[in-house]
Amino acid sequence: MPATSATAPAPRPWACWPTWTWCPWATDDKGPALCALYAMRAVKEAGIPLKDGVRLILGCDEETGMSDMRHYASKVKMPDYGFSPDAEFPVINIEKGGVNMRLSKVTGGEGGADIPVYSLYAGERPNVVPAEATAVVGLGNVTLDALNDRLSAIVAKHEKFSLKAVAEGEGRAKITATGVNAHAAMPQRGVNAAGMLLIALKELGAGSESTRAAIAMLADAVGMEYTGASLGIACEDELSGALTCNLGILRYDSNELSALLDIRYPICGSEELMLGQAAKRVAPAGMSVCCASSHTPLHVPAESKIVRGLLKVYHDVTGLPAYTIAIGGGTYSRMMPNTVAFGVCFPGDMDVCHIADEYIDLEKLMLGVKIFAHAIAEIAGGQIED
């Protein structure tokens, strides 16, 4: 939006908007996009003069690589600063770094196994805690009832475990572990079915000698743990918190066993050090480690113009405490200079992103419009000093 030079009336640019209390607009991110659009319109219609130009950039690849923003940056000069309304208030100025780490081993088959493992399957995306994991195993001299008895004994030993085996063709059974989905940025909110299954298979002694060693290593080094401590990669700092580790995808096809981990690490972390530590940890089981993808942390200092300005505006409009936040998730902020995540969820609100019947409270949506309009007016208007 170009700057305007019209004389500004008493600035109440949000006054014309409705006051309904609820609307089934998505929180992530159709509602926030409308917030930004209406805030820009409100500032323009109020005739508030701006020193800096303002633009709204809409992307559609934020969840799957942000390639759209790389293309945009190759064609257009990027903004000097900004915010992404893709998270929560007050201001998120730190987004942890990320590594998708793959642990794998070619096992050579299941010959000689008492309980052969023919396949493992869990997860579709590394950034989700898998809620279900399955293993197809051979029964051998073990009956289905006996296998379920052994699984029941394992469940009795471990809190949150849910395991059951059913017949799967002649001489085979499918073991299903049932957990709870969660976002990989907050894996502690879920129950990892893949880790549960690995621990169960280890305690059953399932697999050939080679497979059994890899299963035991994954169960011990990763399992249902989300801190990375047993893998040797745990770290944390005061500004950005602790590393999180999610076992997101598990596969085995009677030949190669692989696990894909989604790791979110703090500012103090080092991708090279984590890969080296993990490789050292799993080497005794004959497993290899590689980086499938990665990105470095985002940190816009609290003293920067954009952070100071947004904190001031948030407090002025809401009267609530203003402070900076670090998160494990990622937004388009990391694709632009001096850009942070700002809104639209408020402290204490339930996080409904990515769940069934996602919605947004319209009263808070309109408060978001008001906050964004003030941010545009004050920061682009030059009221916040460099």
N, C-alpha and C positions, 0 to 999 in steps of 0.2 A: 504494500500500500504506500503510495507516495506521501510525503509530508504535506501538510496543508498549512496555509497562512491565515485562515479565517480567525477572527476574534473569538476566543473561547467563551461560551456561556458558563454559568455555574456548573462545574463538571459533575453531572449525575447521568453518565451515558448509559447506565444499565436500567434506568427507571422505567423504560417502556416495555420491559420484558415481563412475561407472565409469571404467576406465582403458584402454579400447580405443585402438588407435593410428591408426585411419583411419575415416572415414565419408563417404559421398557427399552430405553436406549442403552447400548453396550457401554460398559466402563472402559473397555480396552479395545479400540480407542475411538469409536464413533462419537461418543459423548464429548470427550475432550477436544476432538477436532472441531465440533460445533462450538464449544466454549471459545476456542481461539478465534474462529471465524466471526462470531457475534461480538467478541471483545474488540476486534479490529474495526468492525462496522460501527460499534458504539463510539469508539474514539474518533473515527472519521466524522460521524454525524454530529458529534459534540463540537467539532471544529478545533480540537486541541492541537496546537502547533507542535511538530516533531522535528528534532534535529537529525535523526537517523531514519532512513527508510525502514519499512517493516514488511516482511513477506511471510506468507504461510506456505510451508512445504509439506505436501502430503505424500507419504510413501506407502508401499504395499508389500515390502519384503523384510520388515523388521524382525520377524520371527525366524527367517530362514536364510540369513547371511548378509542382509542389508546391501545387496548388489545394486539396488536402485539408487542408493545414495552415492555409491562410487561412480555410477554412470552420470548422475546429476553433477557431481563435482568435476567430472571431466568436460562438462559442457558449459557450466555456469560458475562465476565467482561465488564462493561460499560466503555466508554471513560472517561478520566479525564476532558476533556473540549471539546467544539465544537460549531458548529453553524448549524442552520436549514435555508436553503434558501427558506423559505415559506412565505415571507412577503415583506418587503421593506427596502431600505437603508435609512439612514446610519446604525444604530444598534438599534434593539428593545431589551432592557434589562429588560423590565417590561411587564408582561402579567397579566391582572387583574384576580382576583379570580372569580369563577362562582358558582351560585346556581340555580338549577331548583326547583322552589317553587310551590307547588300545593295547591290551595285554593279550597275547596269543601264544598258541603252541600247536604244532602238528603232532598228533599223538600216535599215529600209525595203526589205529584200529583198536578193536576190543577183544582180540584173541586172548584166551586164558582167564577172562574175568569171571568171578563168581556171580556178580551182578553186573553184566555189561550195560553200558550206557550208550544207547543208539542215537539219541538226540537231546539237545537242550534248546529251549526257546523262551526268551523273555524280552519284553520291551520293543518299542518301535522307534523311539526317539531318545537320545541320551539325556535330554533335559527334563525328563519325566521319571519319577520314581515308579517302577513297574508294579502294578497291582496283581499281576498273575505271572507265574513262571511254570513251565512244564518240562518234564523229563520222561522220555520213553526208555524203559529199562527192561532187561531180560529177567525172567523169574528164575530160570535155572532150577535148582532144587528147592526154591522158596515158593510157597503158595501165596496167592493174593491175600488171603486172610493173615498169614504170617507177616507179610510185608506191611500191611496196615497196622498190625499190632506193634511192629517196630517203629513205624511212623508215629503212632500214638505215644509211645514211650519218649520219642524225641520231642514231640509237642509238649509233653508234661514237664520236660526239662527247661524249655525256653519260653519266656513270656512273648506273647503276640504271635506265636507260630500257629499256622493253619495248614495242614498237609493231609492229602488223601490220595490213594491209588485206586485206579479202576482198570479192568481188563482192556487190553489194547491188542487184539489179535492173539493168535496162538503163542503161548509162552512169553508174552510181553505184557507190561503194565504201563499206564501213564500216571506219573505222580504229578499232582498239581499243588502248587503253593499259592496261597491267596493272601495278598497284602492290601495296602492302601495307597492310591495315587497321591502324589504331591509334586510341586514344582521342584526341579533340581536345585534352585537357589535356596530352598528351605527344606532340605531332605528330611529334617527331623520331624516334620509334620506328617510324613508318610510311614509306611511299613514296606520295606523292600522285599518283594517276593523272590527276586533273583538271588539275593543274598541268603534268604531263608532256605531256598532250594539247595544252594551250594553247601550250606552247613549240614543239611539233612543227608545229602549224598555222601559227604565226608564221613558222617557218623555211621552211615550204612556200609561204608567201605566199598562203594560202588565204583565200577570202571576198571579197565585194565591197569596195569602198573603205571604206565605213562599217563593215562587219563586221570587216574586216582591222585597222582602227585600234583597235577595241575589243578584239579578240583579242590584238593586240600589247601593248596597255596592261595587260591582265590577266596576260599572260605575264611582262611586265617588272616590274610592281608587286607581283604576288603569286606566280605560278608555283608552284614547289615550296618556296619559302621559308617558314619558320615563325616568324620573328622579327618580322615587320612592318616591317623596316628600309626596304625599297624602297617601301613604301606610305607611309612617313613617320610611322609611329606607334610605333616601337620605344621602349621605356622599361623601366627596372628599378630596384629599390631593394634595400637590404641585407636587409630583413626578409622580403620576399615574392618576390624573384627577378625574372625577366624576363618580359615579355609574350610570349604565344604566339598565333599566328594560323594558322587552318586553313581552307583552301578546301574546304568541306564539300559544297556543292551547286553544280552548273554546269548551266545550261539554255540552249538556243537552239532556236527553232521557225521559223526563216527570217524572223522579224520582230523579236523582242526577245531580246537576250542578257542573262543575269543570272548573278551569282555571289553565293552566300551564304557569308560568312566567320564562323567561330566564333572570337572573340577573348577570351582570358583575360588580364586586365591586373592589374598589381601595385597596391599601396596608393597609390603616387605617381601613378598614371595618372588621366586625366580623360576621361570619355566624350565630352564636348563637344569637347575638343581633338582627340581621335582622329577624330571624324567630320569636323571641319573640315579636318584635315590630309589625310585620305583624299580628301575632295571636291576639294581643291586639286590633289592629285596626278593624279586621273583626269579632271579637267575638260577638258584638251587633247584627249582622245579623244571628247568629247561624252557622257561617262558621268555618271550621277547617283548619289548616295549617300543611303541612309536607314537608320535604326535599326529593325530588325525586332523586337528585344526586348533587354532589358538587366537587369542587377542589379549593385548596388554591392558592393565587397569586404566580407568579414567579417573583423574583427580583434578578438579578445578578448585584452587585454594579458596578458603573461606574469606580471604581478604580481597578477592577479585571483585570488580565492579558488578558483574552480573549476580554473583551470590549475595553480596551486600544489599544490592537493590531489591532482589526478590525477597530476602528475609525481612527487609523493612516494610515492603508492600504487604506481605502476608500478615505481619503483626499489626500494621495500621488498619487493615480492612477487617480482620477477624478479632483482634484483641488477644489472640492466643500466643503462647510462647513460640518464638522462631528459632530454629536450630538446624544444623546440617545433619544429613543422614548418609550412611554408606549402605549399599545394597549388593546382593550377589547377582541380581538380574542385570540385563543390558537394555539400553534404549538407543534411539537414534542420536542421542547426545554425543556418543563416542565417535560419531562420524563428522562432527563439526567442531571448530575451535571455540573455546570459551563457552561451552554449552552444557547445561545441566538439566536434570529431570525436575519438573515442578508441577505437582498436582496430577489428577484432580481428586484423588482419594484423601480424606481427612484423617488425622490421628484418631484411632479408636474404631474406625469403620471396618466392617467385615470385608475381607478381600474376596470379591466375587468374580475376579478375572478367570477366564478359561473354564468356568463351571456351567452346568446346565442352567438355563433361565437367567443368564447374566443380565443385570439391570443396573440402573443408576437412579439415585434419588434426585428428582428435578430441582428441589429447593437447593440442594448442594451444588448441582450443576450450575444454577444461576449465580450462586456465590462464587463458583469458579470463574464465571464470566466477569464478575465484578473485580475479582483479584487480578485476572489477566488484563482487564482494561486499565486498571491502575498501574500495572507493571509496564504496559506499553507507554502510557502517558508519562510516567516518571522516568523510566530508564531511557527509552528512545527520545523522550522530550528533553533529556539533558539535565534532569534534576539530581541524578546520582553522579558524583564526580569520579573521575578515573583514579 
